[in-house]
Amino acid sequence: MENFRKVRTSEEESPLPFPDLPPDVVEMKVKEGSKIRNLMNFAMAQMELKGRRQIVFSGCGRAVTKTITCVEIMKRKLGGLHQVTKVRYKTLLEVWENQDPLPSGPAQNLTVHKNVPSICILLSRDPLDPNQMGYQPPEPQHGPQLGDAEDTSSSSTKGLKRPLSPPSEELLTKKLQVQVTESPRGSETTDYQPDGHH
């Protein structure tokens, strides 16, 4: 295989595994090289500005984790989204070209069929059937779980930044007070020393 180089990869087209999707549903096809920021900007614009009710994220192979990351960001930003996750296998067709063909023969190509894991996640503002496989209800919107975690993390970081300035000023004044109150004693103790060091 060292003489072969991958020329192209194509994904077999398969319908989305969700029944009753509107024909104009937006499918975000996440690729391995996709930038999460670009995906999220487009997806958020579709859901917020264009008022779409549902969106699908799909990815296969190495893009599966990036697909899940996008979905989690979306759920955190929008809140109240119902989710259905479907995992399946997709066939990728890889075409490899021989870089060092025999002089007498034609260039040889290899076609490799690869089965890779694939994930499709439907996010919906409208309720979905809770009995279907892969359903997740919306997380409580800034409720006890998510809200507390955010509040504690934000207050702990804010707590480190904000309250530090007043205590440090207090510590400075206390240090000064301590130095002021100890300085007479300090000078008294130095008077007793034979060298008279201050």
C-alpha positions in Angstrom: 0.0 0.0 0.0 3.0 2.3 0.2 2.8 3.0 -3.5 -0.9 4.0 -3.2 -2.3 7.4 -2.3 -5.9 8.2 -1.3 -7.5 10.2 -4.1 -11.0 10.7 -2.7 -13.4 9.5 -0.1 -17.1 9.5 -0.6 -19.9 8.7 1.9 -22.8 6.6 0.9 -26.0 8.7 1.0 -28.6 7.4 3.4 -31.8 9.0 4.6 -31.9 10.5 8.0 -33.1 7.9 10.6 -35.9 10.2 12.0 -39.5 9.8 10.8 -41.7 12.8 10.3 -39.0 15.4 9.7 -40.0 18.5 7.8 -38.6 18.5 4.3 -36.7 21.7 4.9 -34.9 20.5 8.1 -31.3 21.7 8.3 -28.8 18.9 8.5 -25.4 20.0 9.8 -22.9 17.5 8.2 -19.9 17.6 10.6 -16.6 16.6 8.9 -13.3 15.8 10.6 -11.8 19.2 9.5 -14.9 21.3 10.2 -14.4 24.3 12.5 -16.8 24.1 15.5 -17.2 27.9 15.5 -18.3 28.0 11.9 -20.8 25.2 12.4 -22.2 26.8 15.5 -22.6 30.2 14.0 -24.6 28.8 11.1 -26.7 26.4 13.3 -27.5 29.2 15.9 -28.5 31.5 13.0 -30.9 28.9 11.7 -32.5 28.2 15.1 -32.6 31.8 16.4 -32.8 34.1 13.4 -34.8 31.9 11.0 -36.9 30.4 13.8 -36.4 26.8 12.8 -37.9 24.3 15.2 -35.6 21.3 14.5 -32.0 20.8 13.4 -30.0 17.6 12.8 -26.3 17.1 13.4 -24.6 14.2 11.7 -21.0 12.9 11.5 -19.1 9.7 11.0 -15.8 8.2 11.8 -13.5 10.8 13.5 -16.1 13.5 13.2 -18.4 11.8 15.8 -16.9 13.5 18.8 -17.0 16.9 17.1 -20.7 16.3 16.3 -21.5 15.6 19.9 -19.6 18.7 21.0 -21.6 20.8 18.7 -24.9 19.4 20.0 -23.8 20.0 23.6 -22.9 23.6 22.9 -26.3 24.1 21.1 -28.2 22.6 24.1 -26.4 24.8 26.5 -26.9 28.0 24.5 -30.5 27.5 23.6 -31.9 25.3 26.4 -35.1 23.4 26.4 -34.2 21.2 23.4 -35.5 17.7 23.1 -32.9 15.3 21.7 -33.0 11.9 19.8 -29.7 10.2 19.1 -29.2 7.4 16.5 -26.0 5.5 16.1 -25.4 3.4 13.0 -22.7 2.4 10.6 -22.1 4.1 7.3 -20.0 2.8 4.4 -17.2 5.1 3.1 -15.8 4.5 -0.3 -12.1 5.3 -0.5 -10.4 5.4 -3.9 -6.7 4.8 -3.8 -4.5 5.4 -6.9 -1.2 3.5 -7.6 1.6 6.0 -7.6 4.1 3.6 -9.2 2.1 1.7 -11.9 3.7 -0.9 -14.1 5.1 0.7 -17.3 3.2 -1.7 -19.6 -0.1 -1.7 -17.7 -2.8 1.0 -16.9 -2.8 2.9 -13.7 -4.4 0.7 -11.1 -6.9 2.1 -8.6 -8.2 0.4 -5.5 -11.6 1.0 -4.1 -11.9 0.3 -0.4 -15.3 0.0 1.4 -15.0 1.0 5.0 -17.7 0.6 7.6 -17.4 3.5 10.1 -19.6 4.4 13.1 -21.9 7.3 12.4 -24.1 9.4 14.7 -27.2 11.5 13.9 -28.7 13.7 16.6 -32.0 15.5 16.2 -32.5 18.6 18.3 -36.1 19.9 18.5 -37.8 22.8 20.3 -41.0 20.8 20.0 -41.6 17.8 22.2 -40.6 14.4 20.6 -41.8 10.9 21.4 -40.2 10.0 24.7 -40.6 6.3 24.1 -38.3 6.1 21.0 -34.8 4.8 21.4 -32.2 7.5 22.0 -34.6 10.1 23.4 -33.3 12.6 26.0 -35.6 15.2 27.6 -34.5 18.8 27.8 -32.2 19.7 30.7 -33.9 21.9 33.2 -33.3 25.4 31.9 -30.9 27.0 34.4 -32.4 24.7 37.0 -30.8 23.1 40.0 -28.3 21.0 38.0 -27.0 23.2 35.3 -27.7 26.5 37.0 -25.9 25.6 40.2 -22.9 24.2 38.4 -22.7 27.4 36.4 -23.3 29.6 39.4 -20.7 27.9 41.5 -18.1 27.9 38.8 -18.8 31.5 37.9 -19.0 32.7 41.4 -15.9 30.8 42.4 -14.0 32.4 39.6 -15.6 35.8 40.3 -15.1 35.1 44.0 -11.4 34.7 43.4 -11.2 37.9 41.3 -13.6 40.3 43.1 -13.2 39.7 46.8 -9.5 39.5 46.6 -9.0 43.2 46.1 -10.8 44.3 49.3 -9.2 41.7 51.5 -5.7 42.5 50.1 -6.4 46.2 51.0 -7.5 45.0 54.4 -4.4 42.9 54.8 -2.3 45.9 53.9 -4.0 48.1 56.5 -3.7 45.3 59.1 0.0 44.9 58.2 0.4 48.6 58.7 -1.5 48.5 61.9 0.6 45.5 63.1 3.8 47.3 62.1 2.6 50.5 63.8 1.6 48.7 67.0 4.8 46.5 67.0 7.2 49.3 66.1 7.2 50.9 69.7 7.7 47.4 71.1 10.3 46.7 68.5 12.2 49.9 69.3 11.9 49.0 73.0 13.4 45.6 72.4 16.2 47.1 70.3 17.0 49.5 73.1 17.9 46.5 75.3 20.3 45.2 72.8 23.9 46.1 73.5 24.7 47.0 69.9 21.6 49.3 69.5 20.6 47.9 66.1 17.2 49.2 65.0 
